[in-house]
Amino acid sequence: MPAQETGSHDLVSITIIHEDPTIADAWGYGTPLSRSKRGMKVANAKKIPALFIQQQNNELIESRSDALNALDSLTIH
């Protein structure tokens, strides 16, 4: 059954960018970002750099928050 019929969501993955991985983990798992269709609105309101990946039929759709789009660069240590 499609996700809409079962009441589940189509969010496959969320990535939060933050210098402190504990904060990123908390935003990714412990907040409405991971459980709500309003996740992008929350990320934009709180200026959280976030990448959402949703599955629609056989396609994966990426959505980036405003804060993620505003990043000039990203350095991973």
Short mmCIF file of the C-alpha atoms (twelve columns), coordinates in Angstrom:
data_MODEL
# 
_entry.id   MODEL 
# 
loop_
_atom_site.group_PDB 
_atom_site.id 
_atom_site.type_symbol 
_atom_site.label_atom_id 
_atom_site.label_alt_id 
_atom_site.label_comp_id 
_atom_site.label_asym_id 
_atom_site.label_seq_id 
_atom_site.Cartn_x 
_atom_site.Cartn_y 
_atom_site.Cartn_z 
_atom_site.pdbx_PDB_model_num 
ATOM 1  C CA . MET A 1  0.000  0.000  0.000  1 
ATOM 2  C CA . PRO A 2  1.204  3.542  -0.624 1 
ATOM 3  C CA . ALA A 3  2.401  5.464  2.426  1 
ATOM 4  C CA . GLN A 4  -0.632 7.770  2.386  1 
ATOM 5  C CA . GLU A 5  -3.048 4.860  2.751  1 
ATOM 6  C CA . THR A 6  -1.238 3.331  5.722  1 
ATOM 7  C CA . GLY A 7  -0.887 6.609  7.592  1 
ATOM 8  C CA . SER A 8  2.909  6.430  7.582  1 
ATOM 9  C CA . HIS A 9  5.147  9.087  6.099  1 
ATOM 10 C CA . ASP A 10 7.269  9.193  2.972  1 
ATOM 11 C CA . LEU A 11 10.382 10.600 4.677  1 
ATOM 12 C CA . VAL A 12 13.297 8.265  3.968  1 
ATOM 13 C CA . SER A 13 16.141 10.297 5.433  1 
ATOM 14 C CA . ILE A 14 16.941 13.564 7.135  1 
ATOM 15 C CA . THR A 15 20.427 15.007 7.489  1 
ATOM 16 C CA . ILE A 16 21.080 17.889 9.873  1 
ATOM 17 C CA . ILE A 17 24.309 19.891 9.567  1 
ATOM 18 C CA . HIS A 18 25.694 21.172 12.872 1 
ATOM 19 C CA . GLU A 19 29.180 21.457 14.351 1 
ATOM 20 C CA . ASP A 20 28.037 19.435 17.385 1 
ATOM 21 C CA . PRO A 21 26.852 15.961 16.318 1 
ATOM 22 C CA . THR A 22 24.792 15.635 19.485 1 
ATOM 23 C CA . ILE A 23 22.754 18.699 18.503 1 
ATOM 24 C CA . ALA A 24 22.368 17.420 14.940 1 
ATOM 25 C CA . ASP A 25 21.207 14.045 16.244 1 
ATOM 26 C CA . ALA A 26 18.703 15.650 18.599 1 
ATOM 27 C CA . TRP A 27 17.214 17.758 15.807 1 
ATOM 28 C CA . GLY A 28 17.098 14.778 13.475 1 
ATOM 29 C CA . TYR A 29 15.488 12.277 15.819 1 
ATOM 30 C CA . GLY A 30 14.067 14.029 18.827 1 
ATOM 31 C CA . THR A 31 12.016 16.761 17.209 1 
ATOM 32 C CA . PRO A 32 9.106  17.279 14.871 1 
ATOM 33 C CA . LEU A 33 11.567 17.401 11.953 1 
ATOM 34 C CA . SER A 34 11.641 13.628 11.736 1 
ATOM 35 C CA . ARG A 35 7.978  12.980 12.473 1 
ATOM 36 C CA . SER A 36 6.089  15.794 10.838 1 
ATOM 37 C CA . LYS A 37 5.120  16.901 7.384  1 
ATOM 38 C CA . ARG A 38 5.920  20.375 8.673  1 
ATOM 39 C CA . GLY A 39 9.600  19.490 9.124  1 
ATOM 40 C CA . MET A 40 10.813 21.875 6.425  1 
ATOM 41 C CA . LYS A 41 8.813  24.730 7.936  1 
ATOM 42 C CA . VAL A 42 10.394 24.052 11.340 1 
ATOM 43 C CA . ALA A 43 13.889 23.807 9.827  1 
ATOM 44 C CA . ASN A 44 13.419 27.102 8.006  1 
ATOM 45 C CA . ALA A 45 11.938 28.873 11.040 1 
ATOM 46 C CA . LYS A 46 14.800 27.685 13.286 1 
ATOM 47 C CA . LYS A 47 17.451 28.251 10.576 1 
ATOM 48 C CA . ILE A 48 18.528 24.605 10.681 1 
ATOM 49 C CA . PRO A 49 20.600 23.348 7.741  1 
ATOM 50 C CA . ALA A 50 18.670 20.219 6.795  1 
ATOM 51 C CA . LEU A 51 18.372 17.850 3.852  1 
ATOM 52 C CA . PHE A 52 15.149 15.867 3.589  1 
ATOM 53 C CA . ILE A 53 14.813 12.867 1.281  1 
ATOM 54 C CA . GLN A 54 11.342 11.600 0.529  1 
ATOM 55 C CA . GLN A 55 10.225 8.640  -1.544 1 
ATOM 56 C CA . GLN A 56 7.440  9.275  -3.998 1 
ATOM 57 C CA . ASN A 57 6.621  6.094  -5.881 1 
ATOM 58 C CA . ASN A 58 9.996  4.948  -7.266 1 
ATOM 59 C CA . GLU A 59 11.693 8.346  -6.994 1 
ATOM 60 C CA . LEU A 60 13.762 9.884  -4.212 1 
ATOM 61 C CA . ILE A 61 13.111 13.611 -3.887 1 
ATOM 62 C CA . GLU A 62 15.612 15.909 -2.119 1 
ATOM 63 C CA . SER A 63 14.523 19.086 -0.358 1 
ATOM 64 C CA . ARG A 64 16.960 21.515 1.253  1 
ATOM 65 C CA . SER A 65 16.164 24.000 3.975  1 
ATOM 66 C CA . ASP A 66 16.924 27.676 3.419  1 
ATOM 67 C CA . ALA A 67 19.811 27.464 5.900  1 
ATOM 68 C CA . LEU A 68 21.373 24.559 3.985  1 
ATOM 69 C CA . ASN A 69 21.038 26.437 0.697  1 
ATOM 70 C CA . ALA A 70 22.702 29.475 2.301  1 
ATOM 71 C CA . LEU A 71 25.880 27.597 3.292  1 
ATOM 72 C CA . ASP A 72 28.888 28.777 1.291  1 
ATOM 73 C CA . SER A 73 30.926 25.713 2.115  1 
ATOM 74 C CA . LEU A 74 30.914 22.603 4.235  1 
ATOM 75 C CA . THR A 75 34.022 21.115 5.813  1 
ATOM 76 C CA . ILE A 76 33.920 17.611 7.244  1 
ATOM 77 C CA . HIS A 77 36.616 16.680 9.730  1 
# 
